[in-house]
Amino acid sequence: MADKRQGLITSAGKTVPLKEINVSVSINGFVADIQSTSHYVNDEVSPIEAIFVFPVDDQSAMYKFEVDIDGRHLLAECHEKGQAREIYDDAVSKGITSLLLEEDESSGDIYRCKLGNLQPKGEAKVSMGFVTELDIEPDGKVKFTLPTILNPRYSPNIGSLKLVEVAGCVAPNNIPYRVSFRLTIRGSQRIKGVQGKYIKVDVEYDEDRKEAKVSLDDEFKFDHDLCVLMEYDDSSVPQIILEKGNPDSEELLRQDVLMVNFVLTTPIDIPKTSPGEFIFIIDRSGSMEGKKIQNAKEALLLFLKSIPIDSYFNVIGFGSGFESLFPYGSDKYNDENLTLALNLQRRISADLGGTEILSPLQYVYKQKLIDNFPRQLFLLTDGEVSNVSEVVKLAKANAQHTRVFTVGIGHGASTALVRGLAAAGKGKEVFVTDTERLQPKVISLLKCAMQPAATEVEMLWELPPSVTKIMIPQELPYVYFGERQIVFLLLSGTDKVDPTHTCSLTLKGKIISTQFEHKETFTFHVGKEHGTSFPIHRLAARAQIRQLQLNDAPKEQIMLVSKAANVISKHTAFVMVDTKEQAMSCCSKTVTIPHVTLYSNQYDILDSRSVRCSRSIQSALMNDSCATKSYAQYACADDLQMKKFCVPKSKASGNFLGKLYDGIRRHFRKDRQDKSQTMLQAGVDDAAYDYKVEESSPSQANYNDSILMEIIKLQKFQGLWDLSRELIDLLGAQADILKSHIPTQDDAVVATVHVIAWLRKHHLEKRSEWQMLEEKALDWLQRQDLHGCSVEELISNVTM
């Protein structure tokens, strides 16, 4: 009879000892406290050492590590990492149960846990606690994500994937253990709604909707991160929390911590965009294959169309090597160069090998700066590299002249790389999963990048005289208008203050020659928090540790903060030894287990390439005839052994698919024209200009989105549209009827006005995605001869 056991098993054929995981999450406004308990049972006749790795967002603070064994509750302590490893190894060698939890050496968003010498038939419940800041989506929703996917990191040093202390791979439907998930949301604001992203959830609200309890409606499948979206009455309202310290604690946890979480409003007289140098670095490694590279291509299209006039730009693709569109650095943003870039954008694929991010960054930083054109660098990647620290340090060293903005693409993108690069480069980051709409997130990033840099920034505090403060982190945050800012204060003397005393925070600075000022007022009796987990204290400590690590502070200084807040860092680890347990003479064997974690089945192409950046590439692109030979690597796992095959890409196949797509598109256009002509002949005057599309199915919605992207592609670098046959087909209209709405013979004015009207009428709910393109178009229209009409009058005439 066939063996019906599934999932990961030991060398003796036994199922791994992980039986159950319970996850409990408490959210207060924009802060989440996560408690995770894993239940293990050793079914074998000898002790085992269980090892697992799991992802945690880089901005999270891991502060608790406990275990219950045979009725005894044991608490791990924070030690210097080397010392913690020695304690653990010594205990394991003596047959004593021990636990070790530490950050991975190469990435701050991966943790490794070892449970050593779990005795035969022994049970252990391992509990971990960590707290994290929550991201806000472009539509204002607050997003909680529990990472469940851990992608292998590509290691440039060895030219291949590094599986981070490999912990076994199992298919999502074969995971043998149970998972329970509970979420409680509370705060000062009314909760408008809660929804799962790619999951079904049950939600119960209290009477005034200030609290919600959420549970999973279906069994969770481990093929994506677990994500929940919350909508408050107004996510732009400041959140100010005073978390009281514990008088019985030592050092940092004894003092009060104030968190001020606010959105910086945009001054009216500050320009929305300004010319600069815009460099786009696209990850084309093998792990980007599929939806990831498609998202990267769409993001690049939006970037290219949104660049301000009179700017400079460049496009670089990287893998094992890299390719630059312009061989001698950035070139002028004009019609000819935009055509080059769009031809390249159309042909981009995941065909450049491994993930060597460092080399293209070094290439960019060596290029001479262009006077009066601030450099903005955009990196689009799935973030699967092991040399995060080296890459981040390079961005930090060049932050005075180059801002770095990052887009993390796909489930399992390295938050350590994506967030770390943006922080080091004084930029911002966004994450886009394979199933999310990319456009609004890319545009939100662009709006930050287009803002001129703020200078002479200072933060002033008005607090009662008896209160002393230390700001965390001590360096001021980089200013972006319309974005959330978070500041922590370590306070002493608040018990002597009237809780209704008015305090304030004022952020001041200058944009070009314009002064700006933002002020927030608060009192100490609002949002006062008590409890044993101290989430605000932990977040403040984590923020300080991140800054110290970024600035290469002495190890002793980082360890001091880490131990004071009981938050582990790259220099510290949690370790626990069961000192009351009798040592076993037999040695343990090692097994590896998954922990709410699934390694991606993506891969990198492990070939080697050199930099290719010649004018011959550009000529080929202009002639629409560039055909680059490449090889794709197919990899599969068999008993965790990687087998590699190099398969030439079929050019004939690619041409066939391209022709098939073009044929389908022509069919849809012809179908729209035929319907318009039929309605026109039937006497419906506005039929040729009726843009109404009924959203009848997801496929119809996807088709409408593709039409939108096709129209965006046709916009010229100045912001205008030509009245081309292709545009007319996409609009489902006829040229003579389009011209009849506008008192001018300028075809470009006619086309541009009609496109703006079409966007407003049929994609108003997505305006944040095309608003920057519209602004370029409106700016161009205002400089044209409109025969005495205003731009808005022309648009109104069209939409009547």
C-alpha positions, 0 to 999 in steps of 0.5 A: 500500500502506498505511503499516504504521508505528505509534506516534509519528512525526516531522514527516517521517514517521520513527519516533521514535528511542527503540529500547529501555529497560532497567530494573534495580532493586535492593531492600534491605528498604524501599529501592529503587535504580532504574537506567534506560537508554534507547537512541536512534538518529537515523534522520534525515539531520539532528540532532534534539532529543528531548524526553520527560517522565516521572513519578517518585515525589515521595519519590525522589531522582534522582542520576545522569544519564549518556550513552554516545555513539559509544563515549564515556561522558559524565557530567552534572553538577549545576548551578543550574537557570538556569545548566544551561539556559544551558549546554544552549541554548548547546551546542544552538545550536552543533550540539553534543550536549547533555543536560538533566534537570530537575524540572518547575516546577510539580510535584516528581514530573515530570521533563523530559529533553532530548537535543539535537543527536543527530547523523544516524545517531548512537546514544545510551544515556542512563542515569538512576539514582534511589532511593526509599523503599517503601510498606507496604500495610495487609496488611504487604506491601512495594510497589514501583511504577515509574510509567508513567502521567503524567496531564496537570495541570490549571492553575487559572491558565489554566483548562485542562489543562497537558500539562507540556511536551507529549511526545506521546501514543501508545496502549499497544499502539502503543509501538514500543520494547522494555522489559526489567525486572529486579529483585533483592530482598535483605535481612536478612529471609527473603522469604516471597513475591513477586508482580506486581500486574496483571502476571505475573512469574518469581521465583527464590529463593536457598537461604535465601530472603534473595534473589530475582530477578524478571523479567517473564513477559509483555510489559508493557502501558503501561496501568498502573504496573508494580507488584511486592509483596514479603512478608517474614517480619515487615515490622514488624521495624526495618531499621537500615542504616549506609551507609559514606561514600567517603573520596575524595568530598567533603562529604556523600558522605564521611560515614557515614549511618545509616538507622533504619526502624521501626514505632512501637508503640501504647501500651495506655492511649492511646484509639483514637479521639477526637471531633473535626471531620472535613472531607471534600473530594472531587475531582469534576472531570472527570478523576475520571470512572469508577472513580475517582469510584466509589472516592471515593464508597466511601471517603466512605461508610467515612469517614462511618460511622467518625466518632466520636460527639459529633463535627462534620463537613462534606462538600465537593465541588470542581471548577472551583468547590466545593459545601459540604454545610453552608453555615456550616461543620461541623455536629453528627454526628447521625442527621439530618445523616448522612442528609443526607451519605449522600444526597449521597454516593449522588449524587456524580459527576464533574460539577464541571469543572476541578481547583481545589483551592486554593479549597475549602482556603481556604474550610475554613481560614477557618472558625472552629475548634471548641473542643476538637474538633481539625480533621482534613481528608481530601482525595480526589483524582487529584491532577492540578493544576499549582499544587502548591507553592501548595496545599502552602504553604497546608496548611503555614501551617495545620498547627498547627490542621488535620491533612491526610490525603490519598487519591490515587486512580487510576494517575498520581495526583500524588505531589507533591500527595498526599504534599506535602499530607499532609507539610505538614499533618502527616498521612498519605497513601495511594494507591489505583489503579483496580483495588485494594481501597480499603477497607483503605487508607482504614481505615488512614488513618482509624486515624491520623486518629483518634489524638489528636495527640502533643505534647512529642515528642523523640528521644534518641540514645545513641551512642559518645562519639567519634561526632558526629551530624546528624539528617536531617531536623532536624525530628522526624517527626510521630508515628503509632502503628502506622506506619513512621518513618524517620530518618537520621543523618549521622555522623562518627567511626564508624571509631574505634568497636567495631562491636559497641557497643550504641547506641539511639534513644528516641522520647518524647512525650505523648498527651493526659496519657499519656506514651509511649516507644519505644526501638530498639537497634542496633550498627554492625556490622549492615546495613553497606552499601558501594557506588557509588550510595549510596542511603541518602545520597541518600534522606537528602539528598532528605528534607532537600531536601523539608523545606527546600523546604517551609520556604521555605529560601533557594535557596542552602541547598537548592542546597548540599545538592543539589550535595553529594549530587548529587541534583537539586531544584527549583533544580538540574538535570543538564546534560552537553555533549559537548565532544569533539564537532565542532560541526555547522552545521545546526540540529536539529529537535525531536521529542517521545517517550514514555518509559515514560509514557502520558498518561491519556485522562481529562479535566477539565470546563472550565466555571466554577461558583460555591460552592453551599451552601444549606439548599435543597440539604440539603432536596432531599437529605433528600427524596431528590429532588435533581437537579442539571443538569450537563454532561459534556465529551467530549474526544478527541485528533486529531493532539494537538489537543483537540476539546471537546463539551458533552453534557447528562447524560440524567436519564432514562438515569440513572433507568433505570440506577438502576431496573435496579440496584434490580431486580437487587438485589431479584432477588438478595434474593428468590432468597436468601429463596426458597432459605432458605425451601425449606431451612427447609421441608426441615427444616434448622433453621439454614437461615435463618441460614446465611451461607455463600457459596461463592466460585465466581467473581470476579463472586460475590466482587464481589457479596459485597463489594457486600452488605458495603457495603450493610450498612455503609450501614445502620449508624446514626451511634451504631454500631447497626443497625435490624432493618429489612426491608432488613437482614434481606434482606441477611442472607438471614434471617428476623426471628423466627429472628434474635430467637430467638438473643438473650434481649432484645426490643430489635430494635436489639440483635438486629440489631447482634449479628447483623451483628457475627456475620455480619461475623466469620463471612464477612468475617474476612479483611477485618476491617481494613476494618470493624473501626472500624465494629465498635468503634462497634457494640460500644461502643453494645452495652455501654451497652444492657440485655443481660439479664445477658449480655456482648456476646461471649456474645451474639455466640457464641450467634449463631455457634454 
